[in-house]
Amino acid sequence: MADEKTTTYKSRKSHSEFSVKGTPTRAYLAVSGDAATNPKVLKQIGDVRKGSYDFATVDWMARQLKETY
């Protein structure tokens, strides 16, 4: 897909990376590292999968998570 892009953010507090992948109208969130087992982070990822979020919204979520975890 030509419009698909991926953005990765590294956490300031742990050894975690938050990745956003998708198109402008639909995006997904992934996490690796220490935060990958955190229940709150896993719930956020599940909410993104269930909902239909655009890239900008999921990108904002990833930036918030990298500051928190």
KAJO-V215093 format. One record per residue. N is the residue number from 1. RES is the residue in one small letter. PSI is psi in whole degrees, -180 to 180 (none if undefined). OMEGA is omega in whole degrees, 0 to 359 (999 if undefined). D_FIRST is the distance of its C-alpha to the first C-alpha in whole Angstrom. Layout:
# KAJO-V215093
n	res	psi	omega	d_first
N	RES	PSI	OMEGA	D_FIRST
N	RES	PSI	OMEGA	D_FIRST
This chain:
# KAJO-V215093
n	res	psi	omega	d_first
1	m	130	186	0
2	a	-33	183	4
3	d	-5	183	6
4	e	137	177	6
5	k	163	180	9
6	t	136	177	12
7	t	137	181	16
8	t	137	177	19
9	y	136	177	22
10	k	136	181	25
11	s	146	175	28
12	r	-17	186	32
13	k	-22	183	34
14	s	-179	178	33
15	h	66	183	31
16	s	151	175	27
17	e	137	179	24
18	f	123	183	22
19	s	137	176	18
20	v	128	181	15
21	k	136	177	12
22	g	-163	180	9
23	t	173	179	8
24	p	-25	183	11
25	t	-13	180	13
26	r	128	182	12
27	a	161	180	13
28	y	154	181	15
29	l	136	176	18
30	a	153	179	19
31	v	146	175	22
32	s	156	179	24
33	g	-154	186	28
34	d	-39	184	31
35	a	-7	184	29
36	a	-18	179	27
37	t	2	180	31
38	n	125	182	32
39	p	-36	180	32
40	k	-38	178	31
41	v	-43	179	28
42	l	-37	177	27
43	k	-41	179	28
44	q	-43	178	25
45	i	-42	178	23
46	g	-40	178	24
47	d	-39	179	24
48	v	-40	179	20
49	r	-40	181	19
50	k	-39	182	22
51	g	-179	178	21
52	s	84	184	18
53	y	146	176	18
54	d	170	185	16
55	f	-42	183	14
56	a	-40	180	18
57	t	-46	180	20
58	v	-35	176	19
59	d	-43	178	19
60	w	-43	178	22
61	m	-44	180	23
62	a	-41	178	22
63	r	-37	176	24
64	q	-42	179	27
65	l	-39	181	27
66	k	-27	177	27
67	e	-25	185	30
68	t	-40	185	32
69	y	none	999	31
